Amino acid sequence: MRTPWAARLVCFVAAAVPALWAQTANVSDLLATARKQIESSDFRVTGRLVAIDAGGTRTTYPITIKTHWFPGTLRMFVDLGEPSGAHRDMRQHILLELFANGQSSIRIADPGEASPHILPFEKWNDHPLGPGFDYEDFLEQQYFWPNQTSEGMQKFGARNCDLVKSTPGPDVRTHYSEVKTWIDPTNGFPVYAEKTVKDSGAVKQFTSFGVRQEEGRWYAHQVEVKTREQAGSTLLIFERGSAKAKLTAADFSPAALTHF
């Protein structure tokens, strides 16, 4: 099976919002499929993370992602491998946790460390993985934020999408002030997102390609991450995986995290 993680988003904006529809749309219904995908996650995928700098130079990392929803908590283990031609050990293991209340935590393990360390919140928006792509972007906290608003419909190409704006509560740790999500109403899949950075106001665009259904679930084959009006991008390309990986707590333990 060729799949990536379900939580990445696609479609580009154009067209007006029908006011009456915006007033009557049920936001919980719009987000139901995306939340269900997250809350039933049990998959392992492998592929490549490709960082493309402003000059067009590419750095390619092998990547494996394991994800499982435990009661009230999503755990994601990202195994970032060594890019070809690297002059130092750039491997890294990342454990991300998303809780049902919208909060998150991130732990990192580098080769040789006896135990993983908590990544301070101020470093969540570092860009070690490529232009515009942060540690925080592996997670889709916005579906669990307390404030959700229907913005009506907007068109992407020939596709009419349901638009939802999500904003975090004052106690939610995130570097984003809002996230807008375009959802394909034919399958409930979030096909595009725009995330607005709190401090700078920059808008980051997450576009999914190759969206298709496999084993009863919708996935995208590739995700492109860009910051509007900035050069460079990051690609997540998924080549194979399993939607029923039968993962357990041991797959996300400190011992698994520090084992290279």
Phi and psi in degrees as a GROMACS rama.xvg file:
@    title "Ramachandran Plot"
@    xaxis  label "Phi"
@    yaxis  label "Psi"
@TYPE xy
-109.997  106.924  ARG-2
-146.323  149.896  THR-3
-106.402  -174.009  PRO-4
-65.7761  138.97  TRP-5
-68.8274  -14.2978  ALA-6
-86.7302  23.1487  ALA-7
-106.17  157.463  ARG-8
-131.376  147.045  LEU-9
-142.362  148.781  VAL-10
131.687  148.102  CYS-11
-111.554  149.397  PHE-12
-82.7189  145.996  VAL-13
-176.182  144.468  ALA-14
104.478  164.034  ALA-15
-91.5414  163.895  ALA-16
-99.5399  121.494  VAL-17
-70.4498  117.186  PRO-18
-62.6881  -42.6068  ALA-19
-63.9936  -42.9551  LEU-20
-60.7903  -42.3138  TRP-21
-60.6536  -32.8876  ALA-22
-75.7184  -26.9606  GLN-23
-105.14  -12.9956  THR-24
-65.4719  141.987  ALA-25
-94.1661  109.004  ASN-26
-63.6777  -38.1558  VAL-27
-59.5419  -39.4979  SER-28
-66.7065  -39.5637  ASP-29
-63.1578  -35.8287  LEU-30
-92.9625  -5.03043  LEU-31
-58.4658  -44.3729  ALA-32
-67.0659  -43.4056  THR-33
-62.4522  -43.849  ALA-34
-64.7824  -40.0551  ARG-35
-62.4257  -39.8198  LYS-36
-60.5691  -42.854  GLN-37
-67.3749  -44.5745  ILE-38
-78.5235  0.256859  GLU-39
-122.752  17.7359  SER-40
-65.6777  135.433  SER-41
-162.405  68.2855  ASP-42
-135.588  159.455  PHE-43
-130.249  129.027  ARG-44
-133.693  151.344  VAL-45
-131.244  151.892  THR-46
178.614  -139.361  GLY-47
-137.34  143.544  ARG-48
-108.794  122.064  LEU-49
-115.403  113.801  VAL-50
-95.2526  123.848  ALA-51
-116.091  112.652  ILE-52
-78.9965  179.468  ASP-53
-61.2976  -25.8091  ALA-54
-89.4364  -0.841893  GLY-55
93.9749  -0.410042  GLY-56
-71.2039  134.486  THR-57
-106.956  136.928  ARG-58
-122.868  124.071  THR-59
-113.47  125.15  THR-60
-110.819  132.101  TYR-61
-68.0253  145.011  PRO-62
-143.226  140.282  ILE-63
-128.541  135.121  THR-64
-125.466  127.297  ILE-65
-114.766  131.991  LYS-66
-138.037  134.321  THR-67
-147.786  137.929  HIS-68
-93.4213  115.261  TRP-69
-97.1188  164.039  PHE-70
-50.9892  110.511  PRO-71
80.7152  -0.887455  GLY-72
-144.62  131.117  THR-73
-96.2131  129.215  LEU-74
-115.973  134.46  ARG-75
-130.718  125.165  MET-76
-110.149  115.26  PHE-77
-105.568  119.778  VAL-78
-104.533  104.28  ASP-79
-97.925  119.237  LEU-80
-88.4198  -174.839  GLY-81
-82.8592  125.263  GLU-82
-71.6424  149.21  PRO-83
-65.0855  137.973  SER-84
80.17  9.4564  GLY-85
-69.3578  143.426  ALA-86
-97.4315  -1.04464  HIS-87
-148.175  163.729  ARG-88
-72.0619  111.969  ASP-89
-111.073  13.8194  MET-90
-66.5772  153.153  ARG-91
-159.467  141.461  GLN-92
-112.176  133.212  HIS-93
-126.822  126.984  ILE-94
-112.917  118.265  LEU-95
-114.21  138.261  LEU-96
-125.609  133.067  GLU-97
-120.204  124.875  LEU-98
-101.11  156.518  PHE-99
-63.0338  -16.7152  ALA-100
-89.3452  5.60746  ASN-101
92.0578  -7.09443  GLY-102
-78.0365  161.768  GLN-103
-143.074  162.318  SER-104
-143.23  152.932  SER-105
-135.954  129.893  ILE-106
-122.305  147.077  ARG-107
-125.726  142.232  ILE-108
-130.459  127.726  ALA-109
-106.118  156.183  ASP-110
-53.3076  133.765  PRO-111
92.9272  -12.349  GLY-112
-77.6747  139.457  GLU-113
-77.0149  -25.8367  ALA-114
-150.776  151.968  SER-115
-69.5886  156.274  PRO-116
-118.301  149.468  HIS-117
-72.7549  131.026  ILE-118
-81.7898  119.548  LEU-119
-59.3816  147.558  PRO-120
-56.9136  -36.3492  PHE-121
-66.3718  -12.8725  GLU-122
-102.022  -0.0970934  LYS-123
-59.8396  -29.7214  TRP-124
-101.861  22.1633  ASN-125
-66.6413  159.771  ASP-126
-117.567  53.3471  HIS-127
-75.2683  -11.6694  PRO-128
-102.785  3.27583  LEU-129
131.085  163.696  GLY-130
-55.4292  125.115  PRO-131
78.9348  -5.589  GLY-132
-107.989  121.43  PHE-133
-109.799  165.476  ASP-134
-55.5436  -42.4382  TYR-135
-59.9673  -24.3304  GLU-136
-75.2386  -10.7036  ASP-137
-67.6384  -25.0359  PHE-138
-100.485  157.948  LEU-139
-120.161  68.3558  GLU-140
-62.2517  -26.9921  GLN-141
-58.6557  -26.6407  GLN-142
-68.6049  -17.4088  TYR-143
-112.581  5.08715  PHE-144
-69.1709  155.533  TRP-145
-75.6501  -20.2142  PRO-146
-111.855  110.993  ASN-147
-128.246  130.506  GLN-148
-132.287  131.756  THR-149
-75.5193  129.38  SER-150
-108.173  16.9453  GLU-151
83.692  -145.049  GLY-152
-120.491  143.054  MET-153
-134.916  149.341  GLN-154
-93.4481  138.51  LYS-155
-125.558  107.335  PHE-156
59.8566  -124.137  GLY-157
-93.2729  4.64336  ALA-158
-103.665  127.625  ARG-159
-86.5348  125.119  ASN-160
-115.6  145.478  CYS-161
-79.2582  131.102  ASP-162
-108.858  127.233  LEU-163
-123.124  131.845  VAL-164
-104.252  127.271  LYS-165
-115.763  135.358  SER-166
-130.198  143.15  THR-167
-79.1672  155.822  PRO-168
-74.2566  167.772  GLY-169
-64.6918  -20.5335  PRO-170
-99.7808  3.27941  ASP-171
-87.6428  127.324  VAL-172
-82.0258  115.512  ARG-173
-163.497  152.463  THR-174
-94.7786  9.49068  HIS-175
-111.006  140.946  TYR-176
-87.9513  -26.8995  SER-177
-162.5  157.929  GLU-178
-133.195  127.775  VAL-179
-104.805  130.9  LYS-180
-122.142  128.604  THR-181
-99.0957  122.336  TRP-182
-115.098  128.017  ILE-183
-73.3749  114.153  ASP-184
-69.6415  -15.3043  PRO-185
-74.0774  -22.9967  THR-186
-137.34  -3.64623  ASN-187
74.863  9.91393  GLY-188
-86.9893  132.122  PHE-189
-76.7488  108.879  PRO-190
-99.0165  -9.8107  VAL-191
-159.497  148.886  TYR-192
-144.721  150.417  ALA-193
-123.676  123.774  GLU-194
-111.984  125.064  LYS-195
-97.1133  123.702  THR-196
-76.2711  132.872  VAL-197
-57.9837  -54.3993  LYS-198
-71.1729  -42.1857  ASP-199
-101.551  -21.5858  SER-200
79.4592  2.35721  GLY-201
-62.1396  147.092  ALA-202
-111.643  121.423  VAL-203
-100.859  135.553  LYS-204
-112.454  128  GLN-205
-117.442  109.311  PHE-206
-116.333  126.138  THR-207
-100.927  143.435  SER-208
-125.419  154.663  PHE-209
67.4972  38.7994  GLY-210
-70.8341  127.762  VAL-211
-155.882  166.184  ARG-212
-101.71  131.458  GLN-213
-142.309  134.837  GLU-214
53.4773  36.4717  GLU-215
79.7239  5.20327  GLY-216
-126.385  154.01  ARG-217
-98.1336  137.632  TRP-218
-140.214  167.746  TYR-219
-120.558  145.943  ALA-220
-83.0845  -30.1442  HIS-221
-146.397  143.799  GLN-222
-124.813  129.985  VAL-223
-109.356  133.033  GLU-224
-118.332  124.785  VAL-225
-137.97  155.274  LYS-226
-104.666  127.672  THR-227
-56.1242  133.171  ARG-228
67.2291  20.2014  GLU-229
-125.724  145.055  GLN-230
-78.0683  158.494  ALA-231
91.8184  160.376  GLY-232
-162.863  170.759  SER-233
-129.658  135.743  THR-234
-114.788  133.147  LEU-235
-107.239  114.456  LEU-236
-117.67  121.711  ILE-237
-108.844  132.238  PHE-238
-109.929  -32.6449  GLU-239
-160.451  163.708  ARG-240
173.539  -176.273  GLY-241
-135.213  131.26  SER-242
-84.8984  -8.87471  ALA-243
-130.906  72.1691  LYS-244
-82.3933  -12.968  ALA-245
56.9825  48.4455  LYS-246
-77.3335  151.979  LEU-247
-127.625  176.516  THR-248
-58.7921  -30.9091  ALA-249
-62.4915  -28.0057  ALA-250
-69.4501  -13.6757  ASP-251
-121.281  16.5617  PHE-252
-77.2295  163.216  SER-253
-56.8839  -35.4241  PRO-254
-64.7475  -40.7315  ALA-255
-67.917  -35.034  ALA-256
-68.6714  -35.6299  LEU-257
-92.9393  0.748329  THR-258
-90.919  113.999  HIS-259
